[in-house]
Amino acid sequence: MRAEKASQLHTSARVWAMRDADDWIQDVPYLELGGLGHGADPVADGFGARVLSARDAKGHAGYFVPGTDSLRNFAGIGVGAYDTVSCAREDDVCRAGLSRTTTTGRA
């Protein structure tokens, strides 16, 4: 991403992130050196993304498996049904300030 915070992405689009508990990417250091690396952790509190649930996804390739929260969340975002997405935390902060439908060009 080459950004330390969502606000540095220079976009008006919403920034969504998720990671399941079994994803090996969480063990990769969040750093960038010489243009290589992963940079900031997009699910970290300080990054500023809307963090979604990935419950029931298994591993880095499990996000699109039927029956997972991650797949349901991708579908909800894709059709603008923000009230159907599941947040990673129980406080529902990932849906704060969102309407049920999307504005054209802003998924």
C-alpha positions as CSV (number, residue, x, y, z in Angstrom):
1,M,0.0,0.0,0.0
2,R,2.9,2.3,0.6
3,A,1.0,4.2,3.3
4,E,1.2,4.3,7.1
5,K,-2.4,5.4,7.5
6,A,-5.6,5.1,5.4
7,S,-5.7,8.9,5.1
8,Q,-2.4,8.8,3.2
9,L,-4.0,6.8,0.4
10,H,-5.3,10.0,-1.1
11,T,-8.7,8.6,-2.0
12,S,-12.3,9.5,-1.1
13,A,-13.1,5.7,-1.2
14,R,-13.8,3.9,2.0
15,V,-10.9,1.7,3.2
16,W,-11.9,-1.7,4.4
17,A,-9.6,-4.4,5.9
18,M,-9.9,-7.8,7.4
19,R,-7.7,-10.7,8.5
20,D,-8.6,-14.1,9.8
21,A,-6.8,-15.5,12.9
22,D,-5.1,-18.3,10.8
23,D,-3.6,-16.0,8.1
24,W,0.1,-16.3,7.9
25,I,0.5,-12.7,6.7
26,Q,0.1,-11.6,10.3
27,D,3.5,-13.1,11.0
28,V,5.2,-11.1,8.2
29,P,7.0,-8.0,9.6
30,Y,5.1,-4.7,8.9
31,L,7.9,-2.8,7.4
32,E,9.2,-1.6,4.1
33,L,12.8,-1.4,3.0
34,G,14.0,-0.4,-0.4
35,G,10.5,-0.5,-1.8
36,L,9.9,-4.0,-0.7
37,G,7.7,-5.2,2.1
38,H,4.2,-4.8,3.4
39,G,4.3,-1.5,5.3
40,A,1.7,-0.7,7.9
41,D,-0.8,-3.3,9.1
42,P,-4.2,-2.3,7.7
43,V,-6.2,-3.9,10.5
44,A,-4.2,-2.1,13.2
45,D,-6.2,0.5,15.2
46,G,-4.0,3.4,14.1
47,F,-4.2,2.7,10.4
48,G,-7.8,3.9,10.1
49,A,-9.5,1.2,8.0
50,R,-13.0,-0.1,8.7
51,V,-12.1,-3.5,10.0
52,L,-14.4,-6.4,9.1
53,S,-14.9,-9.9,10.4
54,A,-13.2,-12.8,8.6
55,R,-14.7,-15.4,11.0
56,D,-14.6,-19.0,9.6
57,A,-12.0,-18.1,6.9
58,K,-9.0,-20.4,7.2
59,G,-5.6,-19.2,6.1
60,H,-4.6,-16.6,3.6
61,A,-6.6,-18.3,0.8
62,G,-9.8,-18.8,2.8
63,Y,-11.5,-15.4,2.4
64,F,-13.7,-16.4,-0.6
65,V,-14.9,-19.7,0.8
66,P,-18.7,-19.9,1.0
67,G,-20.1,-19.6,4.5
68,T,-17.4,-17.2,5.8
69,D,-18.0,-13.8,7.2
70,S,-15.4,-12.5,4.8
71,L,-17.3,-13.6,1.7
72,R,-20.5,-12.2,3.1
73,N,-18.7,-8.9,3.8
74,F,-17.3,-8.7,0.3
75,A,-20.7,-9.3,-1.1
76,G,-22.3,-6.7,1.2
77,I,-19.8,-4.1,0.3
78,G,-20.0,-4.9,-3.4
79,V,-23.8,-4.2,-3.5
80,G,-23.7,-1.3,-1.0
81,A,-25.6,-3.2,1.7
82,Y,-23.4,-1.8,4.5
83,D,-25.9,-2.7,7.2
84,T,-25.2,-6.4,6.5
85,V,-21.4,-6.3,7.0
86,S,-20.0,-7.8,10.2
87,C,-17.4,-5.8,12.0
88,A,-14.3,-7.5,13.5
89,R,-15.2,-6.0,16.9
90,E,-18.5,-6.1,18.7
91,D,-18.8,-2.3,18.8
92,D,-19.9,-2.1,15.1
93,V,-17.6,0.8,14.5
94,C,-16.9,-0.4,11.0
95,R,-20.4,0.6,10.0
96,A,-20.4,4.0,11.8
97,G,-21.7,6.8,9.6
98,L,-22.6,4.6,6.6
99,S,-25.9,4.4,4.8
100,R,-27.4,1.2,3.5
101,T,-26.6,2.1,-0.1
102,T,-23.4,3.3,-1.8
103,T,-22.8,6.5,-3.7
104,T,-21.8,5.8,-7.3
105,G,-18.0,5.0,-7.4
106,R,-17.6,4.7,-3.6
107,A,-17.5,1.1,-2.5
